Amino acid sequence: MSDVTTADRPAILGGRKAVIMNAARVAEANRWPIITDEEVGAVAEILRSGELSINPIAQELENDYRQFLGVKHALACCNGTSGIFAALHAFNLQPGDEVIVPSATYWASVMPVLWCGAVPIFCETESEQLGLDPDDVEKNITPRTKAIVIVHLWGIPSRMDRLLNIAKRHNLKVFEDASHAHGAKWQGRYCGTLGDAAVFSLQTNKLAPAGEGGILVTNDDSIYEHAQCLGHFERILPMKTPARRFAGTGFGMKYRISPMSAAIARIQLKHFPERNARRTENLEYLSRQIKPLGLNTFLAPNGIDRVYFLYLVQNIESKTGLTTVQLVKALQAEGCEVVGPRYPLLHQQPVFTEDKFIEIARLQHLPRESLPTYDPNTLPKTVAANEEILQLPSFPSADRELLDQYASAFRKVIGAANEIASMGD
Ligand SMILES: Cc1ncc(COP(=O)(O)O)c(C=O)c1O
């Protein structure tokens, strides 16, 4: 066989790999987070200051986020999960209240609902923007529904027009989990500023990371005050409102960010625009090449600016001619870093299917029939969509050469779909 033929033939069928860039260059192209001497210096400065616990850098970070998003309040927390709990706790949910949530998300979008004594009601994910399906949300609203958790999954803004409209009509609080969505916009407005409160996780692989950290944002004074009382007792005494009387105890949690993390977060946010633009440019470039092959690359519809926390593509089997398992295997043989679905669907987890949630939410006193039952065989659309998703690297610093090699891997594999499919899964 000539060189040309082996290069064109999929590696899984004996041809040469498409991704031939050396491992060190690939690692550099995908390195995240990008940490330079700037962060090292900023952390060293904090260490030398000796103020390792309460340090004004936390408020400086909050100011940065307030300015970035144009919101009234930002509260830096020790991680996104604690910020989510603080925001939901401020919604004043009552035992057995229902909160609409997606199943296809990280557990921290949902589990804090239980610690508020409320129960999650899982709704379908729609397949275009991967957010809550407004039709299914509408169907699941009952007199007990008090709030909706909207997750802008992978950096794609959810269908906010319909979801906000539903929330308004039913008088529901809206929480946005914007952990994946730094900088994403819906109709020119930043995700995280569209509901009653939102949280951005600053965990290491997020778009503006701090190692560990979370930013709760809200325009609502009472949510902000409650969240401070819950997890930031040192901020209560300086308050000028009656909540000041809680300064001796707070509401029982301690959620402030480490000053070292805050220092890293400030620098990462400063570099966010240029780094995010590069990641977006890379992924839009690759998307334009692989979309015509039958992949849904979740390019943002009109009026929406998505970001790419992770790069997910959907295999449309009727177009590519390959099952997701076959496609993943063949791409891996080409040297591509590609994996199947990432989050286990939450409505299928034992915490729900085995009724453990009742203990966690301390709802044993309520009649069993007044609480939801969770069936792993529900949400067929969410289950199907989850199985079609592949995760590729986010290529934060890749150059065109590597992206072209990935595109060529897709072209080779899908070009020989019949032969590969005949090998089975
Ligand atoms: C969608 C989502 N929500 C919440 C979180 C929780 O954030 P943290 O890890 O900062 O607690 C994460 C990630 O870690 C996440 O991916």
The ligand as a MOL file (V3000), in Angstrom:
LIG
                    3D

  0  0  0     0  0            999 V3000
M  V30 BEGIN CTAB
M  V30 COUNTS 16 16 0 0 0
M  V30 BEGIN ATOM
M  V30 1 C -22.3450 22.4820 36.5300 0
M  V30 2 C -21.5510 22.5860 37.8040 0
M  V30 3 N -22.1430 23.0870 38.8950 0
M  V30 4 C -21.4880 23.2140 40.0510 0
M  V30 5 C -20.1790 22.8340 40.1810 0
M  V30 6 C -19.5660 22.9160 41.5320 0
M  V30 7 O -18.5290 23.7770 41.6020 0
M  V30 8 P -17.3290 23.5260 42.6040 0
M  V30 9 O -16.5620 22.3460 42.0910 0
M  V30 10 O -16.5750 24.8060 42.5090 0
M  V30 11 O -17.9010 23.2890 43.9510 0
M  V30 12 C -19.5110 22.3230 39.0620 0
M  V30 13 C -18.1050 21.9080 39.0340 0
M  V30 14 O -17.3200 21.5460 39.6210 0
M  V30 15 C -20.2160 22.1710 37.8480 0
M  V30 16 O -19.6280 21.6410 36.7650 0
M  V30 END ATOM
M  V30 BEGIN BOND
M  V30 1 1 1 2
M  V30 2 1 2 3
M  V30 3 2 2 15
M  V30 4 2 3 4
M  V30 5 1 4 5
M  V30 6 1 5 6
M  V30 7 2 5 12
M  V30 8 1 6 7
M  V30 9 1 7 8
M  V30 10 2 8 9
M  V30 11 1 8 10
M  V30 12 1 8 11
M  V30 13 1 12 13
M  V30 14 1 12 15
M  V30 15 2 13 14
M  V30 16 1 15 16
M  V30 END BOND
M  V30 END CTAB
M  END
